């Protein structure tokens, strides 16, 4: 089945379209430096991923956005960073400055000419609005963890988006889920029979960066290093 046969593309946002790793490092770097703690960027991302994974298990029903104060607290406690209201909420507030990947804005404009685009994000509605503005408002619809009251990889998120768009006549074969995270997206979508395009933003790099690691990565239906590569494949009729 060709990419161009799809009718609706659902997108993970954080990590796929918005460079959360750059955002996390930009927030934590001055905090670590001011505290006199030497730490490499790669270690900051690993600590973030581990703290997020832990928080997912502790509070699985709340949006990623709402987990961030406790993610900060976990890292701050380990490294002796300041723990006060301003720092605890600072990581969440920094989401307004998390940058889009260089190919994301133009790539989404190109894809919107052919497909219905739906955001499928673990963020809350506030953060979604920030990211949508950063991406120049590319989506026809959105589903957030605040809407569904659970986070990916919970399969209810994918069921919710299908139900929400069912009145438009879309069938399972019409969907393609586009995402970076094996942990949050790729594995669960594949198990549900949804075809996936893995945007491996860390292609060629070691480890999983700021995303929780997985022991058994799923084989995607399509595999690209960027949204730009996905656009090229679509325009080539693949």
C-alpha positions as CSV (number, residue, x, y, z in Angstrom):
1,X,0.0,0.0,0.0
2,X,1.5,3.3,-1.1
3,X,1.9,6.3,1.3
4,X,-0.3,8.3,-1.0
5,X,-3.2,5.9,-0.4
6,X,-3.5,7.1,3.2
7,X,-6.0,9.7,4.1
8,X,-5.2,10.6,7.7
9,X,-1.8,11.0,9.4
10,X,-1.6,11.1,13.1
11,X,1.4,12.7,14.6
12,X,3.3,12.4,17.8
13,X,4.4,16.0,18.5
14,X,7.1,16.1,21.2
15,X,10.2,14.5,19.7
16,X,8.9,14.1,16.2
17,X,8.0,17.7,15.3
18,X,9.2,19.6,18.3
19,X,12.8,19.1,19.5
20,X,12.2,18.4,23.1
21,X,15.8,17.3,23.6
22,X,17.1,20.7,22.7
23,X,14.4,22.2,25.0
24,X,15.4,20.0,27.9
25,X,19.1,20.8,27.6
26,X,18.4,24.5,27.1
27,X,16.5,24.5,30.4
28,X,18.8,22.3,32.5
29,X,22.2,23.5,31.3
30,X,22.2,26.9,33.1
31,X,20.6,25.2,36.2
32,X,23.5,22.7,36.4
33,X,26.1,25.3,35.6
34,X,24.9,27.7,38.3
35,X,24.9,24.8,40.8
36,X,28.5,24.0,39.8
37,X,27.6,20.5,38.6
38,X,29.5,19.2,35.7
39,X,27.4,17.0,33.4
40,X,27.3,16.2,29.7
41,X,24.3,16.9,27.6
42,X,23.8,13.2,26.8
43,X,23.7,12.5,30.6
44,X,21.0,15.2,31.1
45,X,18.9,13.5,28.5
46,X,19.3,10.0,30.0
47,X,18.4,11.4,33.4
48,X,15.3,13.0,31.9
49,X,14.3,9.8,30.2
50,X,14.7,7.8,33.4
51,X,12.8,10.3,35.5
52,X,10.0,10.5,32.9
53,X,9.7,6.7,32.7
54,X,9.5,6.5,36.5
55,X,6.8,9.2,36.6
56,X,4.8,7.4,33.9
57,X,4.5,4.4,36.2
58,X,3.6,6.6,39.2
59,X,1.0,8.8,37.5
60,X,0.0,7.1,34.3
61,X,-3.2,9.0,33.9
62,X,-1.9,12.5,33.8
63,X,-0.5,14.5,30.8
64,X,3.3,14.6,30.2
65,X,3.1,18.3,30.9
66,X,1.9,17.8,34.4
67,X,4.6,15.3,35.1
68,X,7.4,17.7,34.5
69,X,7.6,19.3,37.9
70,X,8.1,15.9,39.5
71,X,10.6,14.9,36.7
72,X,12.6,18.1,37.7
73,X,12.3,17.2,41.4
74,X,13.7,13.7,40.7
75,X,16.7,15.0,38.8
76,X,17.2,18.0,41.2
77,X,17.2,15.7,44.2
78,X,19.8,13.4,42.7
79,X,22.2,16.3,41.7
80,X,21.6,18.8,44.4
81,X,19.9,21.4,42.2
82,X,17.5,24.0,43.6
83,X,14.0,22.8,44.5
84,X,11.6,25.7,44.8
85,X,8.4,26.7,43.1
86,X,10.1,28.6,40.3
87,X,12.4,25.7,39.4
88,X,9.7,23.1,39.8
89,X,7.5,24.8,37.3
90,X,10.3,26.1,35.1
91,X,10.7,23.0,33.0
92,X,7.0,23.1,32.1
93,X,7.1,26.8,31.3
94,X,10.1,26.3,29.1
95,X,7.9,24.3,26.7
96,X,6.9,27.6,25.1
97,X,10.5,27.9,23.9
98,X,11.1,24.3,22.7
99,X,12.0,24.6,19.0
100,X,10.5,22.9,16.0
101,X,12.9,20.7,14.1
102,X,14.2,22.6,11.0
103,X,12.1,20.5,8.6
104,X,8.9,20.3,10.6
105,X,7.0,23.5,9.6
106,X,7.5,23.3,5.8
107,X,7.1,19.5,5.9
108,X,3.8,19.7,7.6
109,X,2.6,22.3,5.1
110,X,3.4,19.9,2.3
111,X,1.7,17.0,3.9
112,X,-1.4,19.0,4.7
113,X,-2.0,19.4,1.0
114,X,-2.6,15.6,0.7
115,X,-3.8,14.4,4.1
116,X,-5.9,15.2,7.2
117,X,-3.3,15.8,10.0
118,X,-4.1,15.1,13.6
119,X,-1.9,15.7,16.6
120,X,-1.7,12.8,19.0
121,X,0.2,14.1,22.0
122,X,0.9,13.2,25.6
123,X,0.9,17.0,26.4
124,X,-2.0,18.9,27.8
125,X,-4.1,21.4,25.9
126,X,-2.1,24.3,27.1
127,X,1.2,22.8,25.8
128,X,-0.5,21.7,22.6
129,X,-1.4,25.3,21.8
130,X,2.2,26.4,22.4
131,X,3.5,23.6,20.1
132,X,0.9,24.3,17.4
133,X,2.0,28.0,17.3
134,X,5.6,26.9,17.1
135,X,4.7,24.7,14.1
136,X,2.6,27.4,12.4
137,X,-0.7,25.6,13.2
138,X,-0.5,22.6,10.8
139,X,-3.2,20.3,12.3
140,X,-6.8,19.7,11.3
141,X,-7.5,18.2,14.7
142,X,-5.8,17.3,18.0
143,X,-6.1,14.6,20.7
144,X,-4.2,15.3,23.9
145,X,-3.6,13.3,27.0
146,X,-5.8,15.8,28.8
147,X,-8.6,14.9,26.5
148,X,-8.2,11.2,26.8
149,X,-7.1,11.2,30.5
150,X,-4.4,8.7,29.8
151,X,-1.0,8.9,28.0
152,X,0.6,6.9,25.2
153,X,1.5,4.1,25.2
154,X,-2.0,3.4,26.5
155,X,-3.9,2.0,23.5
156,X,-7.0,4.1,24.6
157,X,-5.3,7.1,23.0
158,X,-5.3,5.5,19.6
159,X,-8.9,4.2,20.0
160,X,-10.0,7.8,21.0
161,X,-8.5,9.3,17.8
162,X,-10.2,6.7,15.6
163,X,-13.5,7.3,17.3
164,X,-13.2,11.0,17.1
165,X,-12.6,10.8,13.3
166,X,-15.0,8.0,12.6
167,X,-17.8,10.3,11.5
168,X,-15.6,11.3,8.5
169,X,-15.6,7.7,7.2
170,X,-12.0,6.8,7.9
171,X,-11.1,3.1,8.2
172,X,-8.1,1.5,9.8
173,X,-6.3,1.2,6.4
174,X,-6.6,5.0,6.0
175,X,-4.4,5.8,9.0
176,X,-0.6,6.2,9.2
177,X,0.8,7.1,12.6
178,X,4.0,9.2,12.4
179,X,6.3,9.2,15.5
180,X,9.8,9.2,16.9
181,X,9.3,7.3,20.1
182,X,9.4,3.5,20.1
183,X,8.3,3.5,23.8
184,X,5.3,5.9,23.5
185,X,4.1,5.3,19.9
186,X,5.6,2.8,17.5
187,X,5.3,-0.5,19.4
188,X,1.7,0.1,20.6
189,X,0.4,1.4,17.2
190,X,1.9,-1.7,15.5
191,X,0.2,-4.0,18.1
192,X,-3.1,-2.3,17.3
193,X,-2.7,-2.9,13.6
194,X,-2.1,0.7,12.7
195,X,0.7,1.2,10.1
196,X,3.5,3.5,11.3
197,X,6.3,5.7,10.0
198,X,9.2,5.8,12.4
199,X,10.9,9.2,12.3
200,X,14.2,8.2,13.8
201,X,15.4,11.6,14.8
202,X,18.5,10.1,16.6
203,X,19.5,8.0,13.6
204,X,23.2,7.4,13.8
205,X,23.4,8.4,17.4
206,X,23.9,6.0,20.4
207,X,21.1,5.3,22.8
208,X,17.5,6.7,23.1
209,X,18.4,10.2,24.3
210,X,15.6,11.8,26.2
211,X,13.1,9.0,25.4
212,X,12.7,5.9,27.6
213,X,14.6,2.9,26.2
214,X,12.9,-0.2,24.9
215,X,14.3,-3.7,24.8
216,X,12.3,-4.8,21.8
217,X,12.0,-2.1,19.2
218,X,9.2,-2.7,16.7
219,X,9.8,-2.9,13.0
220,X,8.0,0.1,11.4
221,X,6.2,0.0,8.1
222,X,8.2,3.0,7.0
223,X,11.5,4.3,8.4
224,X,12.8,7.8,7.9
225,X,15.3,10.1,9.6
226,X,13.1,13.2,9.3
227,X,9.8,14.6,8.2
228,X,11.6,15.9,5.1
229,X,12.3,12.3,4.1
230,X,8.7,11.4,4.6
231,X,7.6,14.3,2.4
232,X,10.1,13.2,-0.3
233,X,8.7,9.6,-0.2
234,X,5.1,10.9,-0.5
235,X,5.9,13.2,-3.4
236,X,7.7,10.3,-5.1
237,X,4.5,8.3,-4.9
238,X,6.1,5.6,-2.7
